Amino acid sequence: MTPRKHLNHDAPHWVNADADYFITLCAEPRGHNHFCHPDLGAVVLDSIRIYNGQHHWYCELAVLMPDHLHLVVHFPPEKTVAQVTGLWKHALARSHGITWQRNFFDHRLRNDENAQQKWDYVLLNPVRAGLIDDASKWPYTWMPNH
């Protein structure tokens, strides 16, 4: 078995500190419903809200799927994507027994068009997966002030 490649989440020095990121985090094993249960779903969404309120990150959108979740988020200049995301995953693993895949996927959103595409992708993910027919009714979506 080939060892898994380590992903570097460090942004180059020329990237604006307030850049938005599209992040996907997966639970282990894939294909199992880890997150879309009323109790745990509420805990995960609440932890996102708490991290927002404590200024660890500024999450604009979060959608839980059964075995993964998507975030559209940016980070304060003194914090890194890997640092904040890793601490958040570790806290949820310790307090709620979530087993995460070792790494996560991040993509810096470079322009408004790219950002809108990711927003649409994230919001419609439950519809494309056949979990619901109206994305606005998905109970595992979080946006500040909604």
Backbone bond lengths (Angstrom), bond angles and torsions (degrees), N, CA, C in turn:
res aa  C-N    CA-C-N  psi(-1)  N-CA   C-N-CA  omega(-1)  CA-C   N-CA-C  phi
1 M - - - 1.445 - - 1.534 108.77 -
2 T 1.305 116.85 131.29 1.454 122.10 -179.89 1.528 109.46 -77.69
3 P 1.349 117.75 131.14 1.464 119.17 178.68 1.531 110.32 -61.51
4 R 1.303 114.63 144.16 1.453 120.69 -179.79 1.522 110.65 -70.10
5 K 1.311 116.32 136.25 1.462 121.98 179.71 1.534 109.94 -70.29
6 H 1.321 115.56 137.98 1.461 121.10 176.24 1.525 108.40 -78.95
7 L 1.325 116.74 129.67 1.456 121.30 178.18 1.526 109.72 -89.68
8 N 1.300 116.54 131.91 1.455 121.91 177.38 1.523 107.75 -91.30
9 H 1.330 116.72 119.39 1.461 121.25 -178.25 1.529 112.07 -101.45
10 D 1.325 117.59 5.35 1.464 120.45 179.95 1.523 110.24 -72.10
11 A 1.326 115.30 130.40 1.461 120.20 177.38 1.528 109.40 -80.06
12 P 1.329 117.63 142.55 1.470 119.76 175.01 1.531 110.34 -59.94
13 H 1.306 117.21 156.20 1.463 121.98 -175.99 1.527 113.20 -60.17
14 W 1.332 117.76 -23.97 1.458 120.87 -176.31 1.527 113.20 -87.09
15 V 1.328 118.30 -2.76 1.465 121.39 178.88 1.521 108.84 -78.59
16 N 1.326 116.55 132.62 1.464 121.28 177.87 1.523 109.75 -57.87
17 A 1.310 115.77 139.82 1.466 120.89 -177.97 1.521 112.08 -61.78
18 D 1.326 117.47 -27.00 1.466 120.13 -178.06 1.535 112.94 -97.99
19 A 1.308 117.51 23.92 1.463 120.95 179.30 1.521 110.54 -61.60
20 D 1.326 116.30 141.03 1.454 121.76 174.88 1.516 109.52 -84.39
21 Y 1.335 115.32 146.15 1.458 121.89 178.65 1.520 109.78 -126.24
22 F 1.307 115.20 145.54 1.451 123.47 168.20 1.524 104.95 -102.45
23 I 1.333 116.44 121.41 1.460 121.12 -175.94 1.521 109.36 -124.65
24 T 1.329 115.58 136.98 1.461 122.11 173.51 1.521 108.13 -120.59
25 L 1.321 115.84 128.54 1.461 122.59 178.32 1.522 107.77 -122.47
26 C 1.315 116.83 133.41 1.465 121.29 -175.56 1.521 111.08 -116.86
27 A 1.319 114.58 141.14 1.461 120.86 173.58 1.525 108.39 -87.08
28 E 1.317 114.06 163.05 1.454 121.16 -179.37 1.522 108.19 -119.73
29 P 1.301 122.57 130.09 1.459 126.06 0.59 1.528 111.49 -84.25
30 R 1.322 115.17 154.73 1.462 120.70 175.60 1.524 108.57 -67.99
31 G 1.318 116.36 156.28 1.460 121.49 177.37 1.520 113.98 86.64
32 H 1.316 117.86 -0.73 1.463 122.87 179.74 1.534 107.68 -110.68
33 N 1.328 117.37 143.91 1.463 119.89 178.82 1.529 109.91 -80.77
34 H 1.313 115.87 98.45 1.461 122.12 178.28 1.529 111.50 -90.07
35 F 1.334 117.24 -41.70 1.460 121.43 -165.03 1.521 116.25 -104.40
36 C 1.305 118.86 -27.92 1.465 120.79 -171.15 1.523 111.92 -89.72
37 H 1.317 113.90 61.78 1.455 124.67 172.61 1.529 105.12 -126.89
38 P 1.320 118.17 140.48 1.472 118.50 -176.01 1.525 114.37 -51.79
39 D 1.332 118.55 -44.37 1.467 119.40 -176.65 1.526 112.35 -68.91
40 L 1.329 117.10 -56.66 1.464 119.33 -177.18 1.527 111.38 -69.14
41 G 1.311 117.99 -37.56 1.468 120.36 177.15 1.515 111.31 -57.20
42 A 1.327 115.99 -43.90 1.465 120.25 179.37 1.530 110.94 -65.40
43 V 1.327 117.37 -38.46 1.464 121.19 179.14 1.528 110.56 -63.52
44 V 1.328 116.93 -45.83 1.467 120.65 -178.18 1.524 109.75 -65.30
45 L 1.332 117.61 -46.38 1.466 119.92 179.37 1.528 110.94 -63.55
46 D 1.320 116.98 -38.32 1.463 119.94 178.28 1.528 111.12 -65.80
47 S 1.331 117.14 -37.13 1.469 119.62 178.04 1.527 110.92 -65.16
48 I 1.319 117.17 -34.06 1.470 121.08 175.75 1.528 109.36 -64.32
49 R 1.333 115.85 -45.15 1.466 120.87 178.64 1.525 110.75 -61.82
50 I 1.329 117.16 -42.65 1.471 121.19 -179.89 1.532 110.39 -63.65
51 Y 1.334 116.95 -45.74 1.470 119.39 178.15 1.525 110.48 -60.36
52 N 1.324 116.52 -36.27 1.468 120.53 176.48 1.525 109.96 -62.83
53 G 1.318 116.13 -49.48 1.464 121.48 -177.80 1.515 113.27 -63.88
54 Q 1.326 116.52 -29.63 1.466 120.89 178.86 1.533 112.00 -89.78
55 H 1.330 117.28 3.92 1.466 124.24 176.68 1.526 113.72 62.19
56 H 1.337 116.22 29.54 1.468 119.41 171.56 1.522 109.49 -73.44
57 W 1.333 115.19 -33.44 1.458 123.07 175.83 1.515 107.36 -152.87
58 Y 1.314 115.85 172.25 1.457 121.73 175.67 1.527 105.88 -124.68
59 C 1.321 114.86 89.95 1.455 120.74 -177.91 1.521 108.57 -82.95
60 E 1.307 115.44 129.45 1.457 121.61 179.82 1.521 111.54 -100.94
61 L 1.343 116.29 -25.33 1.452 121.21 -177.68 1.519 109.03 -158.58
62 A 1.323 116.19 135.96 1.464 122.15 174.32 1.518 108.21 -139.22
63 V 1.317 115.96 134.85 1.463 121.26 175.79 1.520 108.05 -133.44
64 L 1.328 114.79 122.98 1.458 120.99 175.51 1.521 108.91 -88.92
65 M 1.305 114.77 135.95 1.453 123.06 171.10 1.529 105.83 -115.75
66 P 1.316 119.01 169.43 1.466 118.36 -176.76 1.528 114.50 -54.63
67 D 1.332 118.99 -42.62 1.471 119.85 -175.52 1.521 114.53 -120.21
68 H 1.326 117.10 7.64 1.462 120.40 177.99 1.516 109.25 -157.06
69 L 1.322 115.77 172.15 1.457 119.77 174.47 1.518 109.79 -143.69
70 H 1.313 114.23 155.33 1.462 122.24 179.52 1.521 108.86 -118.76
71 L 1.323 115.37 141.09 1.459 122.51 175.33 1.519 109.22 -129.46
72 V 1.316 116.70 143.03 1.465 122.68 163.96 1.521 103.41 -114.91
73 V 1.340 114.95 116.93 1.457 119.69 -165.11 1.528 110.67 -152.54
74 H 1.330 116.99 154.01 1.463 120.46 166.49 1.523 108.39 -132.74
75 F 1.316 114.87 164.97 1.460 121.68 -168.72 1.515 110.57 -122.26
76 P 1.332 117.19 148.94 1.461 119.48 174.51 1.529 109.60 -61.85
77 P 1.322 117.87 153.59 1.464 121.05 -175.66 1.530 114.10 -58.60
78 E 1.315 117.71 -29.43 1.464 119.95 -176.93 1.535 113.28 -84.87
79 K 1.335 117.40 -0.56 1.465 121.21 -178.32 1.520 109.65 -120.49
80 T 1.317 115.77 154.29 1.464 120.10 179.34 1.522 110.47 -110.74
81 V 1.317 115.37 158.38 1.464 122.09 177.65 1.527 109.65 -55.76
82 A 1.322 116.22 -50.14 1.467 120.55 -176.45 1.526 111.93 -64.90
83 Q 1.322 116.99 -41.70 1.458 121.67 -177.93 1.532 110.81 -61.87
84 V 1.309 117.56 -54.08 1.465 121.75 -175.67 1.524 110.90 -68.02
85 T 1.307 117.05 -45.47 1.460 120.65 -178.44 1.523 110.45 -64.77
86 G 1.318 117.06 -41.44 1.456 120.60 178.78 1.519 112.85 -63.18
87 L 1.321 117.05 -44.02 1.466 120.52 178.43 1.523 111.60 -64.51
88 W 1.327 116.54 -39.77 1.467 121.10 178.70 1.529 110.72 -64.13
89 K 1.337 116.64 -47.13 1.467 120.30 177.83 1.531 110.70 -60.35
90 H 1.315 116.43 -43.76 1.470 121.04 -178.89 1.533 110.64 -61.86
91 A 1.324 117.15 -43.49 1.466 120.65 -179.79 1.530 111.08 -62.50
92 L 1.323 117.26 -43.26 1.466 119.78 179.30 1.523 111.56 -69.19
93 A 1.307 117.40 -36.19 1.466 120.75 177.96 1.528 109.86 -63.52
94 R 1.307 115.98 -44.93 1.467 121.02 -177.46 1.530 111.29 -68.80
95 S 1.329 117.40 -44.68 1.464 119.99 -173.44 1.522 114.11 -85.16
96 H 1.338 117.71 -22.79 1.468 119.32 -174.82 1.519 113.89 -132.58
97 G 1.316 116.48 8.55 1.456 120.07 173.56 1.513 115.64 69.79
98 I 1.316 117.75 21.19 1.469 120.33 178.44 1.521 108.60 -73.56
99 T 1.312 116.20 129.82 1.454 121.39 175.14 1.519 107.45 -100.59
100 W 1.307 116.28 115.58 1.460 122.37 -176.92 1.521 110.81 -98.16
101 Q 1.333 115.39 151.04 1.459 117.89 165.90 1.521 107.12 -63.39
102 R 1.311 116.68 154.18 1.458 121.71 -170.64 1.521 114.42 -58.72
103 N 1.286 119.85 -33.26 1.448 121.76 -174.54 1.521 109.72 -126.12
104 F 1.297 117.68 -162.76 1.455 123.15 175.30 1.521 108.39 -153.31
105 F 1.318 115.31 165.35 1.465 121.29 179.21 1.516 108.17 -103.52
106 D 1.326 116.74 133.02 1.463 119.95 172.84 1.521 109.63 -132.23
107 H 1.317 114.67 146.56 1.456 121.85 178.34 1.517 107.55 -139.01
108 R 1.317 116.53 122.77 1.467 120.30 177.99 1.521 108.79 -75.42
109 L 1.318 116.26 130.61 1.467 121.61 179.03 1.523 108.03 -84.69
110 R 1.309 115.73 118.12 1.464 120.61 -169.11 1.523 115.16 -93.35
111 N 1.322 117.24 -18.54 1.462 119.38 -179.96 1.525 109.24 -156.88
112 D 1.319 116.29 172.24 1.467 120.99 -176.89 1.519 112.59 -62.64
113 E 1.331 116.86 -38.21 1.462 120.24 -179.99 1.529 110.22 -63.79
114 N 1.314 116.17 -45.45 1.454 121.58 178.36 1.528 110.28 -61.74
115 A 1.326 117.45 -42.02 1.458 121.91 179.23 1.526 111.11 -63.33
116 Q 1.324 117.93 -43.87 1.468 120.97 179.72 1.521 111.22 -64.13
117 Q 1.329 117.78 -38.66 1.461 120.99 176.47 1.525 111.21 -60.95
118 K 1.320 117.44 -43.16 1.463 120.78 179.70 1.523 111.22 -68.17
119 W 1.338 117.60 -40.38 1.464 120.70 176.41 1.527 109.61 -57.97
120 D 1.327 116.60 -48.42 1.465 120.40 -179.66 1.529 110.60 -61.88
121 Y 1.332 116.35 -42.60 1.460 121.02 179.09 1.527 110.50 -59.87
122 V 1.333 116.86 -47.70 1.458 121.39 -177.73 1.524 110.71 -64.89
123 L 1.325 117.26 -49.34 1.466 120.33 -177.35 1.527 112.67 -63.05
124 L 1.333 117.44 -35.11 1.466 120.85 -177.15 1.523 113.43 -90.40
125 N 1.316 117.79 -1.58 1.463 121.01 -178.42 1.532 112.88 -54.91
126 P 1.336 120.22 -44.83 1.471 119.68 178.69 1.530 112.90 -65.30
127 V 1.321 117.15 -31.40 1.475 121.25 177.69 1.524 109.56 -69.68
128 R 1.337 116.94 -48.64 1.470 120.22 179.24 1.524 111.55 -60.16
129 A 1.327 117.15 -32.17 1.461 121.34 -179.87 1.533 112.38 -79.92
130 G 1.343 117.02 -4.29 1.461 120.71 178.99 1.524 113.86 76.58
131 L 1.335 116.87 19.69 1.460 120.72 -178.60 1.525 113.08 -85.96
132 I 1.325 115.90 -21.55 1.463 122.18 -177.26 1.519 107.31 -162.21
133 D 1.312 118.60 157.17 1.464 118.85 -179.86 1.521 113.62 -103.94
134 D 1.333 117.36 -5.05 1.467 121.81 178.31 1.529 107.89 -135.33
135 A 1.326 116.34 110.39 1.464 121.09 -175.63 1.527 112.58 -58.07
136 S 1.317 117.39 -29.50 1.469 119.57 -178.09 1.530 112.11 -69.21
137 K 1.308 117.38 -13.53 1.462 121.16 179.85 1.532 113.23 -99.94
138 W 1.343 117.76 1.10 1.454 120.69 -179.54 1.532 108.84 -68.80
139 P 1.342 118.92 119.80 1.465 120.61 -173.81 1.526 114.36 -75.78
140 Y 1.322 117.28 -6.37 1.465 120.07 -175.57 1.531 111.30 -110.28
141 T 1.318 115.00 40.03 1.475 122.29 175.82 1.518 107.71 -115.09
142 W 1.316 116.16 138.64 1.458 120.79 177.46 1.527 109.74 -132.23
143 M 1.325 114.65 132.94 1.461 122.94 170.74 1.526 106.90 -139.01
144 P 1.321 118.86 141.65 1.462 118.80 178.33 1.522 109.73 -61.99
145 N 1.310 115.71 146.67 1.473 122.87 177.34 1.515 113.18 66.07
146 H 1.324 118.19 23.08 1.473 120.43 175.25 1.495 109.77 -124.98
